[in-house]
Amino acid sequence: MKPLRPTWCEIDLNALRHNFSEVRRVAGEAAILAVVKADAYGHGVEGVVPALIDAGVEQFGVALVEEGIALRQMGVRQPILVMGGAPPGSEAVILANDLCPILSELSSARRLNDAALAAGARLSFHLKVDTGMGRLGARSEQLDELLPALRDLQALEMVGVMSHLAVADEPELPFTAVQQQRFTKIESQVRQAGLSPRFWHLANSAGIFSLDLSAQTLVRPGIVLYGGLTGGFFDQAVSQKPVMHLVSHIAQLKKLAVGDTVSYGQRFTAERPTRVAAIPIGYADGYNRLLSNRGEMLIRGQRVPVAGTVCMDWILADVTDLEQVAVGDRVVLLGSDGDNCISAEEWAEKVGSITYEVFCGISKRVPRIYKN
Ligand SMILES: Cc1ncc(COP(=O)(O)O)c(C=O)c1O
């Protein structure tokens, strides 16, 4: 159904395919696992996943078992890596949906092995190792015990070894090289234990465009697919196009006299004869309240500022400087309009966040409309 409220997210699948082709350009022989957790970083798996399959993606990565099941229910046949692991109780659905969890300790490996044996099935997994992120993963010193124990679990097959980088988005820092060295050491421990998994992978988006990938047989891009990899270094290294365009339309226009105020808290006072536009989007849609009196948007291709406090369902814009403006005009809150663009990076800087959170924060009540 066409949305009744004129506020939606246009998801530009051409831009997504372009960003994917940039990853392919540098990935060489490495397979690409597209990270589509959190509903494809807020862009919607429903449109993003089929477009990536058409573009030739080899695998998908999700955080939750539930997200993996949702992909299977969409008909996805590619391997699906569950990067949050296998919580107790998830064994049967992991097997039934042919999901590939990460594992880094024995108790969940044993639970999965028992479930697989009982079902007469085999299950692939990737070993997650911690080279310095300090989050999930086994450390090198645990591997002498862990690797033989994993090898002896008959229904499980280790098909990959992975780690996650903590500062790849700051390529000037030396710590990524430390993590790479630790990963190389772990690779020899794994091989010495008689295991030879096919997939070796470290690189997230930033790693893909800043590291030597010759030792990697898989890469795990997320944010770059959505056009949100930020920083001067990456502006040079990769050409990205914004995928998400958050769009609304002017619902009402009014004239303010000098001294009139708008919105909660009277935080905007007209200092000249002013025109304000009411736009049906607010913090319940993910339009961050910190953008009160700070955010900007594009109307008729021109930037105009948010006037006053962002409400739950509405914002106001000061449109005094527009030569022409009318009820029904298109408003771009994120993304591009002609040559102008409100980037996720600009928005993120204003609210003290990162592009990831801007995308993921656009709430479910904003319909996603896919454009080919
Ligand atoms: C384990 C893992 N790999 C890859 C990614 C993709 O990272 P990015 O979106 O920075 O490319 C993530 C995302 O957080 C992750 O958790």
The ligand as an ORCA input file, in Angstrom:
! r2SCAN-3c Opt
* xyz 0 1
  C      31.863     -9.347     13.132
  C      31.546     -8.236     12.180
  N      32.071     -8.269     10.952
  C      31.813     -7.295     10.047
  C      31.006     -6.228     10.378
  C      30.781     -5.161      9.348
  O      31.382     -3.979      9.788
  P      31.276     -2.644      8.920
  O      29.842     -2.268      8.920
  O      32.123     -1.672      9.669
  O      31.772     -2.989      7.573
  C      30.447     -6.164     11.653
  C      29.618     -5.015     12.017
  O      29.592     -4.525     13.079
  C      30.723     -7.193     12.589
  O      30.204     -7.176     13.810
*
